Amino acid sequence: MNRTEFVVATAIILLLAFAMGWFAHWLLHRFARNAGGGDLAEMDRLAQSLHEAEEMRDQAVLYLEQREGELMNQISQTEAELRAAMEGLRDARQEVEEMRSYIERMHANG
């Protein structure tokens, strides 16, 4: 191989190495840009959505706890009213029995 052929072969090898390096750089840059830039905006959007969802969940939990407290209070009041009504009914039944007994005695004596 003479000097001219050596220079041409070296130039072709260097040109191919440069082209392969440039192509590899372009690919890496493209994937890094798409993965990093697009995903970063997407991650910011998802983080914001997650934060909003957590706030909504916290508000829902607070509302449910308040509503549960109100309902438990209402149930307690209703049970107290039921107990009072049952006692009143028991007293009324007892009074009716006493009246029946009294009326039967009056008819028996009279």
For each residue, the residues with C-beta under 8 A, 3 or more apart:
1: 5 6 9
2: 5 6
3: 6 7
4: 7 8
5: 1 2 8 9
6: 1 2 3 9 10
7: 3 4 10 11
8: 4 5 11 12
9: 1 5 6 12 13
10: 6 7 13 14
11: 7 8 14 15
12: 8 9 15 16
13: 9 10 16 17
14: 10 11 17 18
15: 11 12 18 19
16: 12 13 19 20
17: 13 14 20 21
18: 14 15 21 22
19: 15 16 22 23
20: 16 17 23 24
21: 17 18 24 25
22: 18 19 25 26
23: 19 20 26 27
24: 20 21 27 28
25: 21 22 28 29
26: 22 23 29 30
27: 23 24 30 31
28: 24 25 31 32
29: 25 26 32 33
30: 26 27 33 34
31: 27 28 34 35
32: 28 29 35 36
33: 29 30 36 37 38
34: 30 31 37 38 39
35: 31 32 38 39
36: 32 33 39 40
37: 33 34 40 41
38: 33 34 35 41 42
39: 34 35 36 42 43
40: 36 37 43 44
41: 37 38 44 45
42: 38 39 45 46
43: 39 40 46 47
44: 40 41 47 48
45: 41 42 48 49
46: 42 43 49 50
47: 43 44 50 51
48: 44 45 51 52
49: 45 46 52 53
50: 46 47 53 54
51: 47 48 54 55
52: 48 49 55 56
53: 49 50 56 57
54: 50 51 57 58
55: 51 52 58 59
56: 52 53 59 60
57: 53 54 60 61
58: 54 55 61 62
59: 55 56 62 63
60: 56 57 63 64
61: 57 58 64 65
62: 58 59 65 66
63: 59 60 66 67
64: 60 61 67 68
65: 61 62 68 69
66: 62 63 69 70
67: 63 64 70 71
68: 64 65 71 72
69: 65 66 72 73
70: 66 67 73 74
71: 67 68 74 75
72: 68 69 75 76
73: 69 70 76 77
74: 70 71 77 78
75: 71 72 78 79
76: 72 73 79 80
77: 73 74 80 81
78: 74 75 81 82
79: 75 76 82 83
80: 76 77 83 84
81: 77 78 84 85
82: 78 79 85 86
83: 79 80 86 87
84: 80 81 87 88
85: 81 82 88 89
86: 82 83 89 90
87: 83 84 90 91
88: 84 85 91 92
89: 85 86 92 93
90: 86 87 93 94
91: 87 88 94 95
92: 88 89 95 96
93: 89 90 96 97
94: 90 91 97 98
95: 91 92 98 99
96: 92 93 99 100
97: 93 94 100 101
98: 94 95 101 102
99: 95 96 102 103
100: 96 97 103 104
101: 97 98 104 105
102: 98 99 105 106
103: 99 100 106 107
104: 100 101 107 108
105: 101 102 108 109
106: 102 103 109 110
107: 103 104 110
108: 104 105
109: 105 106
110: 106 107
